[in-house]
Amino acid sequence: MKTKLLLLWSFILVITTNINLQAQDIAPAKIQPKVMVIPYTTSDGSISAELEKNDLVRLAISNVKEAFDKRNFPTVDLAAKLKQLRNDKVMELENQTSIKQDLIEISGADMYIETETTINRSGGGNSVTVILSAYDAFTGVSLANKSGVSPRFHTESFEKLVDKAVSEMTDDFMNTLQMRFEDINANGRMLAMNITFSEESEFDMDYEFDDLDMLSDKIENWLEKNSYGSYYHIQGVTATKMIVDEMRVPLKTEDGRNFRVSKFVQKFRKHLRTLGIESSRDLQGGRIFITIQ
């Protein structure tokens, strides 16, 4: 009887050990950001027009998107989103920057990649330069940049040169993006905020409340409670200005939606209002400008 029990326990131990070893061999799945690849345009340029007139940039976008698909990054179909914008008549807007921002917002992407192509002609042969620039979709903060140049050939088949340039640069580019995204997911998005006062304001940072806290104290207490992981850093405070050069906000809300910086700002302004303070705001990428009235 004892021999049978000993054999049974030995058998259980072997099975448990194998299960633990197998579990250790399975690497945790990487969190993949959703990516949208778009053409680079000037501030007054049209994304739709660039796609229609530039065959090379269309090819580069397709190649970059395909490279992300192969690495299991969820990607956004740019053409489908542009069609959705047209159906919503957003494309009738004159402000192309607003169109780009609307495109980014409806895409649901965590980051977008601007793609630029340039043809280089010379007596020694032709080449193509491809530039990729990745940005956080909700703050506009630059995440990664990479340029690639194809070998020179005596050819007018620039499509093959684009293929060559993209294929040689995407691995390093995607690895950098993956690391940046994992850092953002773990530690939050980085923002900066400047708080100033209008000339007519009755307040300043040294304004003292009934509990003897100054306004600067009230703001810092709020930042500590509402910054992701309580991470924030105040570069400096004077009577007329507070500069928060670093603070973090989460990547996702508690219900899994993309966290919007505008909601964070709205919450801060509501807090100021509870103190009897009105304010205005301006958002420029990852920078927030608050003016206290």
Secondary structure as GFF3:
##gff-version 3
##sequence-region A 1 293
A	DSSP	alpha_helix	2	25	.	.	.	ID=ss1
A	DSSP	beta_strand	35	39	.	.	.	ID=ss2
A	DSSP	alpha_helix	47	53	.	.	.	ID=ss3
A	DSSP	alpha_helix	55	70	.	.	.	ID=ss4
A	DSSP	alpha_helix	78	87	.	.	.	ID=ss5
A	DSSP	three_ten_helix	90	92	.	.	.	ID=ss6
A	DSSP	alpha_helix	96	107	.	.	.	ID=ss7
A	DSSP	beta_strand	111	120	.	.	.	ID=ss8
A	DSSP	beta_strand	127	136	.	.	.	ID=ss9
A	DSSP	beta_strand	142	149	.	.	.	ID=ss10
A	DSSP	alpha_helix	158	167	.	.	.	ID=ss11
A	DSSP	alpha_helix	170	187	.	.	.	ID=ss12
A	DSSP	beta_strand	189	197	.	.	.	ID=ss13
A	DSSP	alpha_helix	215	226	.	.	.	ID=ss14
A	DSSP	three_ten_helix	228	230	.	.	.	ID=ss15
A	DSSP	beta_strand	232	237	.	.	.	ID=ss16
A	DSSP	beta_strand	241	249	.	.	.	ID=ss17
A	DSSP	alpha_helix	261	274	.	.	.	ID=ss18
A	DSSP	beta_strand	279	284	.	.	.	ID=ss19
A	DSSP	beta_strand	287	292	.	.	.	ID=ss20
###
